[in-house]
Amino acid sequence: MARAIGLVENVGHDHGVDYPFRGTIATSNGESIWAFRYSSEGKSRSLFFSTNVATLRQLNPEVEILHAVGDETRLVVSEPLGDPPGAWNEVPESAAGVVRPGTDEMRPFTPTTP
């Protein structure tokens, strides 16, 4: 992802675009989710992930999808679904998160030149 966004930035800059990339991206292999929040300008749109589906179920019993997923499930959204305390974590600007069973991690994200 760092090389792909780096390529977009290089091509954009070569064509006179000051801020060629802005995006929030999430991808998965079915077990882990990789989520990225980055913009060339440093003003990305928001990106959040849930920390505890059990808490979300308790606070939002009417949301059926929450009853169909396991306790290790994480939701990645552009805006939180409601505001239950402790349920949502914002991905920081220029960061990448890895969400997987057991341990989640957050790290800085910087594009690289391909």
PLY file of the C-alpha trace (Angstrom):
ply
format ascii 1.0
element vertex 114
property float x
property float y
property float z
element edge 113
property int vertex1
property int vertex2
end_header
0.00 0.00 0.00
2.89 2.35 0.79
4.34 1.84 -2.70
0.96 2.21 -4.43
0.16 5.50 -2.72
3.74 6.65 -3.24
3.30 6.03 -6.97
0.05 8.03 -7.03
1.79 10.90 -5.25
4.78 10.83 -7.62
2.60 10.84 -10.74
0.35 13.52 -9.27
3.26 15.76 -8.36
4.77 15.24 -11.84
1.49 16.60 -13.23
1.33 19.61 -10.93
-1.14 18.24 -8.39
-0.26 19.54 -4.93
-2.21 16.93 -2.94
-2.72 13.91 -5.21
-4.02 11.41 -2.65
-6.70 11.36 0.03
-8.29 8.19 1.22
-9.26 5.71 3.83
-8.71 2.16 2.73
-9.52 -1.18 4.32
-8.72 -4.62 2.97
-8.94 -8.12 4.40
-7.84 -11.68 3.83
-10.85 -13.02 5.76
-9.02 -13.14 9.09
-7.07 -9.89 9.36
-8.07 -6.38 8.32
-5.56 -3.74 7.26
-6.91 -0.20 7.43
-5.10 2.92 6.22
-5.86 6.59 6.74
-3.72 8.96 4.73
-3.80 12.10 2.62
-1.04 14.05 0.91
-2.37 17.18 2.59
-2.54 15.60 6.06
-6.32 16.08 6.30
-7.85 12.64 5.68
-11.47 11.73 6.09
-12.17 9.88 9.32
-11.76 6.12 9.84
-12.82 4.16 12.93
-12.76 0.57 14.14
-14.75 -1.09 16.91
-13.02 -2.66 19.86
-15.69 -4.74 21.52
-18.64 -6.26 19.69
-20.16 -7.48 22.98
-20.40 -3.86 24.16
-21.91 -2.79 20.86
-24.51 -5.58 21.11
-25.44 -4.52 24.62
-25.75 -0.85 23.72
-27.43 -1.41 20.33
-29.62 -4.53 20.67
-31.72 -3.48 17.66
-28.76 -3.73 15.23
-29.19 -7.28 13.92
-25.77 -7.62 12.28
-24.12 -7.32 15.70
-25.85 -10.54 16.78
-24.61 -12.42 13.71
-20.88 -11.81 14.24
-18.40 -13.31 16.69
-16.79 -11.58 19.65
-13.47 -11.16 17.76
-15.23 -9.29 14.95
-14.20 -5.70 14.35
-16.14 -3.20 12.30
-14.25 -0.64 10.21
-16.33 2.41 9.33
-15.88 5.96 8.08
-18.10 7.29 10.86
-19.08 5.60 14.15
-22.44 3.89 14.36
-23.67 5.85 17.37
-21.41 6.94 20.19
-21.28 4.23 22.87
-18.38 4.94 25.26
-15.26 2.96 24.47
-16.76 1.23 21.44
-15.00 3.18 18.68
-11.35 4.02 18.08
-10.32 6.59 15.50
-7.45 5.61 13.25
-4.96 8.52 13.58
-3.96 10.63 10.59
-1.23 8.94 8.50
-1.66 5.60 10.25
-2.23 1.97 9.39
-4.05 -0.44 11.64
-3.98 -4.21 11.66
-7.03 -5.82 13.21
-6.83 -9.57 13.84
-7.91 -12.12 16.42
-6.17 -11.58 19.72
-4.04 -8.50 19.10
-4.73 -5.33 17.15
-1.98 -2.86 16.33
-1.64 0.66 15.03
1.47 2.04 13.34
2.50 5.16 11.43
1.95 5.10 7.68
4.23 6.81 5.18
4.12 6.24 1.42
7.34 5.14 -0.24
8.68 5.86 -3.68
8.21 2.77 -5.88
0 1
1 2
2 3
3 4
4 5
5 6
6 7
7 8
8 9
9 10
10 11
11 12
12 13
13 14
14 15
15 16
16 17
17 18
18 19
19 20
20 21
21 22
22 23
23 24
24 25
25 26
26 27
27 28
28 29
29 30
30 31
31 32
32 33
33 34
34 35
35 36
36 37
37 38
38 39
39 40
40 41
41 42
42 43
43 44
44 45
45 46
46 47
47 48
48 49
49 50
50 51
51 52
52 53
53 54
54 55
55 56
56 57
57 58
58 59
59 60
60 61
61 62
62 63
63 64
64 65
65 66
66 67
67 68
68 69
69 70
70 71
71 72
72 73
73 74
74 75
75 76
76 77
77 78
78 79
79 80
80 81
81 82
82 83
83 84
84 85
85 86
86 87
87 88
88 89
89 90
90 91
91 92
92 93
93 94
94 95
95 96
96 97
97 98
98 99
99 100
100 101
101 102
102 103
103 104
104 105
105 106
106 107
107 108
108 109
109 110
110 111
111 112
112 113
